[in-house]
Amino acid sequence: MARSLAWLGLIAALVLATPAFAQVGYDRWGGDYRSFSMRSGDPAQCAAACERDSRCRAWAFSYPATESPNAQCWLKSRVTARIAAPCCVSGVRGAGVIEPQSGPIEFAIDRTGGDYRHFELPADHTGKACQLACEAEEGCRAWTYVRPGYTANTSAVCYLKNRITRPVRKPCCISGVVR
C-alpha cells in the first residue's frame, strides 16, 4: 500500500512538473477525421468537442484569420507529434486547454476599459510587441493584445491602458500589467 502511494506521488509530481506551455503555439498534423469552423474562436470548445466524441484521441485548433476567416477545429483519430505553430492550439483527449501561466503575460485574458490609445500590430502569438509598447510609455499601466480575426478588422490590435482593470477570460486576447 505504501509503495503504491509513493508511485502515485511520483507520477503526480512528474505531471505537475510538465511545462504549462505544452499546447498553446502548437499544431498536430495528420490523423484528421473531422473538421469544422467555430464561430466562438475558443480553443476550449474544440477540446470539448474531442471529449464528447469517442473516436477522438487528439485535436487541433487554429485562431480566426490564420488558416481561414473563422476559427477551425480538427478532431484526430490518433495522437500525432506536436509541431510549433503560432496560429494554433492543440492537445490530446483529456488534457483540456493549457495556457502558459508563468510571467507577466496573461494568456486568454482581456482587460476591458482604461484604454487611452490603440493601434494595429502584425500578428504575434505572444503579445510581446504590445507589452513592450506599454512598457515604453510612462502613462501605460496595462495592455491587451487582441488576436487577428476577433475584431471588425482582421488585424491584430494593441490596447494601451491608463488603469488596471479586472481580468476576464476571453480566448481573443493576451494581456498584462506593467506598473
FINUFI-120651 format. One record per residue (C-alpha): residue number from 1; x, y, z; residue in one letter. Coordinates in nm, 2 decimals, decimal comma. Each point is the difference from the previous one (the first is absolute). Layout:
+-----+--------+--------+--------+------+
:  nr :      x :      y :      z : rest :
+-----+--------+--------+--------+------+
: NUM :      X :      Y :      Z :    A :
...
+-----+--------+--------+--------+------+
***
This chain:
+-----+--------+--------+--------+------+
:  nr :      x :      y :      z : rest :
+-----+--------+--------+--------+------+
:   1 :   0,00 :   0,00 :   0,00 :    M :
:   2 :   0,28 :   0,25 :   0,09 :    A :
:   3 :   0,18 :  -0,09 :  -0,32 :    R :
:   4 :  -0,31 :   0,07 :  -0,20 :    S :
:   5 :  -0,04 :   0,34 :   0,16 :    L :
:   6 :   0,36 :   0,08 :  -0,06 :    A :
:   7 :  -0,04 :  -0,08 :  -0,37 :    W :
:   8 :  -0,31 :   0,21 :  -0,02 :    L :
:   9 :   0,18 :   0,29 :   0,16 :    G :
:  10 :   0,29 :  -0,04 :  -0,25 :    L :
:  11 :  -0,24 :  -0,01 :  -0,29 :    I :
:  12 :  -0,18 :   0,31 :   0,13 :    A :
:  13 :   0,33 :   0,19 :   0,04 :    A :
:  14 :   0,10 :  -0,08 :  -0,35 :    L :
:  15 :  -0,33 :   0,11 :  -0,14 :    V :
:  16 :   0,01 :   0,33 :   0,19 :    L :
:  17 :   0,36 :   0,06 :  -0,11 :    A :
:  18 :  -0,10 :  -0,02 :  -0,37 :    T :
:  19 :   0,03 :   0,35 :  -0,15 :    P :
:  20 :  -0,34 :   0,19 :  -0,03 :    A :
:  21 :   0,08 :   0,11 :  -0,36 :    F :
:  22 :  -0,06 :  -0,35 :  -0,13 :    A :
:  23 :  -0,29 :   0,10 :  -0,22 :    Q :
:  24 :  -0,02 :   0,37 :  -0,10 :    V :
:  25 :   0,21 :   0,07 :  -0,30 :    G :
:  26 :   0,00 :  -0,36 :  -0,13 :    Y :
:  27 :  -0,18 :  -0,18 :  -0,28 :    D :
:  28 :  -0,04 :  -0,38 :  -0,06 :    R :
:  29 :   0,01 :  -0,11 :  -0,36 :    W :
:  30 :  -0,17 :  -0,31 :  -0,13 :    G :
:  31 :  -0,27 :  -0,24 :   0,14 :    G :
:  32 :  -0,28 :   0,24 :  -0,09 :    D :
:  33 :  -0,34 :  -0,16 :  -0,04 :    Y :
:  34 :  -0,22 :   0,31 :   0,06 :    R :
:  35 :   0,04 :   0,38 :  -0,03 :    S :
:  36 :  -0,24 :   0,29 :   0,05 :    F :
:  37 :  -0,01 :   0,38 :   0,03 :    S :
:  38 :  -0,06 :   0,15 :   0,35 :    M :
:  39 :  -0,17 :   0,33 :   0,04 :    R :
:  40 :   0,11 :   0,04 :   0,36 :    S :
:  41 :   0,37 :  -0,01 :  -0,06 :    G :
:  42 :   0,06 :  -0,18 :   0,33 :    D :
:  43 :   0,24 :  -0,30 :  -0,01 :    P :
:  44 :  -0,16 :  -0,14 :   0,31 :    A :
:  45 :  -0,31 :  -0,08 :  -0,21 :    Q :
:  46 :   0,21 :  -0,20 :  -0,24 :    C :
:  47 :   0,14 :  -0,19 :   0,29 :    A :
:  48 :  -0,35 :  -0,06 :   0,13 :    A :
:  49 :  -0,11 :  -0,13 :  -0,34 :    A :
:  50 :   0,28 :  -0,25 :   0,02 :    C :
:  51 :  -0,11 :  -0,11 :   0,35 :    E :
:  52 :  -0,35 :  -0,06 :  -0,13 :    R :
:  53 :   0,11 :  -0,22 :  -0,29 :    D :
:  54 :   0,11 :  -0,35 :   0,09 :    S :
:  55 :   0,21 :  -0,03 :  -0,32 :    R :
:  56 :   0,20 :   0,31 :   0,08 :    C :
:  57 :   0,36 :  -0,04 :   0,14 :    R :
:  58 :   0,14 :   0,35 :  -0,06 :    A :
:  59 :  -0,11 :   0,33 :  -0,15 :    W :
:  60 :   0,14 :   0,32 :  -0,16 :    A :
:  61 :  -0,15 :   0,35 :  -0,01 :    F :
:  62 :   0,11 :   0,30 :  -0,21 :    S :
:  63 :  -0,09 :   0,35 :   0,10 :    Y :
:  64 :  -0,22 :   0,21 :  -0,23 :    P :
:  65 :   0,18 :   0,17 :  -0,30 :    A :
:  66 :   0,28 :  -0,25 :   0,00 :    T :
:  67 :  -0,11 :  -0,31 :  -0,19 :    E :
:  68 :  -0,33 :   0,15 :  -0,11 :    S :
:  69 :  -0,22 :   0,30 :   0,10 :    P :
:  70 :  -0,16 :  -0,20 :   0,28 :    N :
:  71 :   0,16 :  -0,21 :   0,27 :    A :
:  72 :   0,04 :  -0,36 :  -0,10 :    Q :
:  73 :  -0,01 :  -0,33 :   0,20 :    C :
:  74 :   0,15 :  -0,33 :  -0,11 :    W :
:  75 :  -0,09 :  -0,32 :   0,18 :    L :
:  76 :   0,26 :  -0,28 :  -0,03 :    K :
:  77 :  -0,02 :  -0,38 :   0,02 :    S :
:  78 :   0,36 :  -0,03 :   0,12 :    R :
:  79 :   0,24 :   0,21 :   0,21 :    V :
:  80 :   0,26 :   0,14 :  -0,24 :    T :
:  81 :   0,32 :   0,19 :   0,10 :    A :
:  82 :  -0,05 :   0,37 :   0,08 :    R :
:  83 :   0,17 :   0,26 :  -0,22 :    I :
:  84 :   0,07 :   0,36 :   0,09 :    A :
:  85 :  -0,26 :   0,22 :  -0,17 :    A :
:  86 :  -0,10 :   0,34 :   0,13 :    P :
:  87 :  -0,34 :  -0,02 :  -0,17 :    C :
:  88 :  -0,12 :  -0,29 :   0,20 :    C :
:  89 :  -0,08 :  -0,18 :   0,33 :    V :
:  90 :   0,00 :  -0,38 :   0,01 :    S :
:  91 :  -0,04 :  -0,27 :   0,26 :    G :
:  92 :  -0,09 :  -0,35 :   0,08 :    V :
:  93 :  -0,33 :  -0,13 :   0,13 :    R :
:  94 :  -0,04 :   0,06 :   0,37 :    G :
:  95 :   0,26 :   0,28 :   0,02 :    A :
:  96 :  -0,23 :   0,30 :  -0,07 :    G :
:  97 :   0,16 :   0,33 :  -0,09 :    V :
:  98 :   0,32 :   0,09 :   0,19 :    I :
:  99 :   0,09 :   0,36 :  -0,03 :    E :
: 100 :   0,35 :   0,12 :   0,10 :    P :
: 101 :  -0,02 :   0,13 :   0,36 :    Q :
: 102 :   0,35 :   0,13 :   0,07 :    S :
: 103 :   0,12 :   0,35 :  -0,01 :    G :
: 104 :  -0,19 :   0,33 :  -0,04 :    P :
: 105 :  -0,18 :  -0,10 :  -0,32 :    I :
: 106 :  -0,37 :  -0,11 :   0,05 :    E :
: 107 :  -0,11 :  -0,24 :  -0,28 :    F :
: 108 :  -0,37 :  -0,01 :  -0,08 :    A :
: 109 :  -0,06 :   0,31 :   0,21 :    I :
: 110 :  -0,17 :   0,33 :  -0,10 :    D :
: 111 :   0,03 :   0,31 :   0,22 :    R :
: 112 :  -0,30 :   0,20 :  -0,12 :    T :
: 113 :   0,01 :   0,38 :   0,05 :    G :
: 114 :   0,26 :   0,26 :   0,09 :    G :
: 115 :   0,11 :   0,03 :  -0,37 :    D :
: 116 :   0,17 :   0,32 :  -0,09 :    Y :
: 117 :   0,14 :  -0,11 :  -0,33 :    R :
: 118 :  -0,01 :  -0,29 :  -0,24 :    H :
: 119 :   0,18 :  -0,10 :  -0,32 :    F :
: 120 :   0,04 :  -0,29 :  -0,24 :    E :
: 121 :   0,29 :  -0,24 :   0,02 :    L :
: 122 :   0,13 :  -0,29 :  -0,20 :    P :
: 123 :  -0,14 :  -0,34 :   0,13 :    A :
: 124 :   0,20 :  -0,12 :   0,30 :    D :
: 125 :  -0,10 :  -0,30 :   0,20 :    H :
: 126 :   0,19 :   0,12 :   0,30 :    T :
: 127 :  -0,14 :   0,36 :   0,03 :    G :
: 128 :   0,36 :   0,11 :   0,08 :    K :
: 129 :  -0,01 :   0,30 :  -0,24 :    A :
: 130 :  -0,30 :   0,14 :   0,18 :    C :
: 131 :   0,16 :  -0,06 :   0,33 :    Q :
: 132 :   0,32 :   0,19 :  -0,11 :    L :
: 133 :  -0,21 :   0,29 :  -0,13 :    A :
: 134 :  -0,17 :   0,04 :   0,34 :    C :
: 135 :   0,33 :  -0,03 :   0,19 :    E :
: 136 :   0,15 :   0,28 :  -0,22 :    A :
: 137 :  -0,28 :   0,25 :   0,09 :    E :
: 138 :   0,01 :   0,16 :   0,35 :    E :
: 139 :  -0,38 :   0,02 :   0,03 :    G :
: 140 :  -0,07 :  -0,36 :  -0,10 :    C :
: 141 :  -0,10 :  -0,22 :   0,29 :    R :
: 142 :  -0,14 :  -0,31 :  -0,19 :    A :
: 143 :  -0,06 :  -0,12 :  -0,35 :    W :
: 144 :  -0,21 :  -0,24 :  -0,21 :    T :
: 145 :   0,10 :  -0,16 :  -0,33 :    Y :
: 146 :  -0,30 :  -0,12 :  -0,21 :    V :
: 147 :   0,09 :  -0,28 :  -0,24 :    R :
: 148 :  -0,09 :   0,05 :  -0,37 :    P :
: 149 :  -0,35 :  -0,10 :  -0,10 :    G :
: 150 :  -0,17 :   0,09 :   0,33 :    Y :
: 151 :  -0,08 :   0,36 :  -0,08 :    T :
: 152 :  -0,19 :   0,16 :  -0,30 :    A :
: 153 :   0,33 :   0,04 :  -0,18 :    N :
: 154 :   0,21 :  -0,31 :  -0,04 :    T :
: 155 :   0,33 :   0,15 :   0,13 :    S :
: 156 :   0,14 :  -0,04 :   0,35 :    A :
: 157 :  -0,06 :   0,29 :   0,23 :    V :
: 158 :   0,19 :   0,12 :   0,30 :    C :
: 159 :  -0,19 :   0,20 :   0,27 :    Y :
: 160 :   0,20 :   0,20 :   0,25 :    L :
: 161 :  -0,17 :   0,08 :   0,33 :    K :
: 162 :   0,05 :   0,28 :   0,26 :    N :
: 163 :  -0,15 :  -0,21 :   0,27 :    R :
: 164 :  -0,01 :  -0,36 :   0,11 :    I :
: 165 :  -0,33 :  -0,17 :  -0,07 :    T :
: 166 :  -0,15 :  -0,33 :   0,10 :    R :
: 167 :   0,13 :  -0,30 :  -0,20 :    P :
: 168 :  -0,27 :  -0,20 :  -0,19 :    V :
: 169 :   0,06 :  -0,33 :  -0,17 :    R :
: 170 :  -0,03 :   0,04 :  -0,38 :    K :
: 171 :   0,19 :  -0,21 :  -0,26 :    P :
: 172 :   0,03 :   0,31 :  -0,22 :    C :
: 173 :   0,25 :   0,17 :   0,22 :    C :
: 174 :   0,34 :   0,01 :   0,17 :    I :
: 175 :   0,04 :   0,26 :   0,28 :    S :
: 176 :   0,24 :   0,12 :   0,26 :    G :
: 177 :   0,06 :   0,26 :   0,28 :    V :
: 178 :   0,33 :   0,19 :  -0,01 :    V :
: 179 :  -0,02 :   0,25 :   0,28 :    R :
+-----+--------+--------+--------+------+
***
